[in-house]
Amino acid sequence: MATLDGIWKTSGGDPVTEGPVVGLEAPSRPEIPVAAEAAEPEEVDIEAAKALLDEQDGAGVFPWRSASREQIAGQWQELREFVEWTVLAYRLNIGSEHNPCWWRHPEIILEWTGLRHLYDLSWSEDNSGDGPNNFHYWLQATRARLVAAWKKYQQCTPREHAEPRAMTTPTVIDDAEWAELTGAKEPYKLPEQWPSRMERQTDATEDT
């Protein structure tokens, strides 16, 4: 430290003989890196993304009731191939278990659709091994249901399709009753779903 006579001395009183004390410099402020400019987001191809999801989903359940006509049209090729293969491989009885006009009857179509989905899942490489036996078990149940279904279309034969009689309206209720029941202000409108009202009237029959 400096004394009154201007001489720098140590705390013990001895004069400092070394060079002058240099004051400490303030630390320099570190440089802050400049943030990089955000990259422009890439444009997403929605259709390609949907297609990729469909591929990753694998064997799924196709929603016939809510599907569009275009989506349903895309199902016929594989469904027909599966139906014809099953009829030949398991020798279904023509006339009682199967008729060539199966594609005209929504009830029969849905039976075949359910069996096809089960087949895809049961015979996939990811199956633990019980899939084929499970498929054969439910195949027998499906065959029994097909027999029961075809009994309602007895006029259909292996050589000819006969249009069944029109089905009565599934629900009978007027607009006032519907409004009171549901609180809706608008009359009930038939949703766009498969099969259409016309298809349901011409391809189904009343239980007798």
Secondary structure as GFF3:
##gff-version 3
##sequence-region A 1 208
A	DSSP	alpha_helix	46	57	.	.	.	ID=ss1
A	DSSP	alpha_helix	69	73	.	.	.	ID=ss2
A	DSSP	alpha_helix	76	89	.	.	.	ID=ss3
A	DSSP	three_ten_helix	102	104	.	.	.	ID=ss4
A	DSSP	alpha_helix	106	122	.	.	.	ID=ss5
A	DSSP	alpha_helix	131	150	.	.	.	ID=ss6
A	DSSP	three_ten_helix	151	153	.	.	.	ID=ss7
A	DSSP	alpha_helix	175	182	.	.	.	ID=ss8
A	DSSP	alpha_helix	197	203	.	.	.	ID=ss9
###
